[in-house]
Amino acid sequence: MDTKKITRDLRMRNWMQIIEQCQASGLTTKDFCAQHGIKTKQYYYWQHKIRIHFAGEHPLATTENPTPTWVPLSSATPVPDSITVRYGAFSLEITEHTSESLLQKTLQLLQKINV
């Protein structure tokens, strides 16, 4: 029986409980440690050790040539149904129903009169 491994595992479990209690307490780490008589450096030391331990159990997947995949995206802001262009007293609203030819003729006319 490896007593060093058993001791290390017991300490790890104890510190995991302490870290969970700290996170659930709603206190800052500094305040939690002060209330429980724990040195802040010691808390962060064990937090780091635990993270390393679990990172070893779940290594990042790395491959030489990852296969590209499509990920569906959603728009964070809704796309408007129309757009309004204003220039001085002039206003032009373009909707999805505006015909391309009408828009083209309107823009050509505005270009001729230098709006």
MODELLER restraints for C-alpha pairs under 7 A, 6 or more apart:
rsr = mdl.restraints
at = mdl.atoms
rsr.add(forms.Gaussian(group=physical.xy_distance, feature=features.Distance(at['CA:12:A'], at['CA:50:A']), mean=6.97, stdev=0.5))
rsr.add(forms.Gaussian(group=physical.xy_distance, feature=features.Distance(at['CA:15:A'], at['CA:46:A']), mean=6.54, stdev=0.5))
rsr.add(forms.Gaussian(group=physical.xy_distance, feature=features.Distance(at['CA:22:A'], at['CA:29:A']), mean=6.61, stdev=0.5))
rsr.add(forms.Gaussian(group=physical.xy_distance, feature=features.Distance(at['CA:22:A'], at['CA:32:A']), mean=6.09, stdev=0.5))
rsr.add(forms.Gaussian(group=physical.xy_distance, feature=features.Distance(at['CA:30:A'], at['CA:40:A']), mean=6.32, stdev=0.5))
rsr.add(forms.Gaussian(group=physical.xy_distance, feature=features.Distance(at['CA:33:A'], at['CA:39:A']), mean=6.30, stdev=0.5))
rsr.add(forms.Gaussian(group=physical.xy_distance, feature=features.Distance(at['CA:33:A'], at['CA:40:A']), mean=6.04, stdev=0.5))
rsr.add(forms.Gaussian(group=physical.xy_distance, feature=features.Distance(at['CA:81:A'], at['CA:95:A']), mean=6.14, stdev=0.5))
rsr.add(forms.Gaussian(group=physical.xy_distance, feature=features.Distance(at['CA:81:A'], at['CA:96:A']), mean=6.61, stdev=0.5))
rsr.add(forms.Gaussian(group=physical.xy_distance, feature=features.Distance(at['CA:82:A'], at['CA:93:A']), mean=6.83, stdev=0.5))
rsr.add(forms.Gaussian(group=physical.xy_distance, feature=features.Distance(at['CA:82:A'], at['CA:94:A']), mean=5.52, stdev=0.5))
rsr.add(forms.Gaussian(group=physical.xy_distance, feature=features.Distance(at['CA:82:A'], at['CA:95:A']), mean=4.22, stdev=0.5))
rsr.add(forms.Gaussian(group=physical.xy_distance, feature=features.Distance(at['CA:82:A'], at['CA:96:A']), mean=6.61, stdev=0.5))
rsr.add(forms.Gaussian(group=physical.xy_distance, feature=features.Distance(at['CA:83:A'], at['CA:93:A']), mean=5.69, stdev=0.5))
rsr.add(forms.Gaussian(group=physical.xy_distance, feature=features.Distance(at['CA:83:A'], at['CA:94:A']), mean=5.26, stdev=0.5))
rsr.add(forms.Gaussian(group=physical.xy_distance, feature=features.Distance(at['CA:83:A'], at['CA:95:A']), mean=6.47, stdev=0.5))
rsr.add(forms.Gaussian(group=physical.xy_distance, feature=features.Distance(at['CA:84:A'], at['CA:91:A']), mean=6.81, stdev=0.5))
rsr.add(forms.Gaussian(group=physical.xy_distance, feature=features.Distance(at['CA:84:A'], at['CA:92:A']), mean=5.52, stdev=0.5))
rsr.add(forms.Gaussian(group=physical.xy_distance, feature=features.Distance(at['CA:84:A'], at['CA:93:A']), mean=4.20, stdev=0.5))
rsr.add(forms.Gaussian(group=physical.xy_distance, feature=features.Distance(at['CA:84:A'], at['CA:94:A']), mean=6.18, stdev=0.5))
rsr.add(forms.Gaussian(group=physical.xy_distance, feature=features.Distance(at['CA:85:A'], at['CA:91:A']), mean=5.67, stdev=0.5))
rsr.add(forms.Gaussian(group=physical.xy_distance, feature=features.Distance(at['CA:85:A'], at['CA:92:A']), mean=5.07, stdev=0.5))
rsr.add(forms.Gaussian(group=physical.xy_distance, feature=features.Distance(at['CA:85:A'], at['CA:93:A']), mean=6.29, stdev=0.5))
rsr.add(forms.Gaussian(group=physical.xy_distance, feature=features.Distance(at['CA:86:A'], at['CA:92:A']), mean=6.41, stdev=0.5))
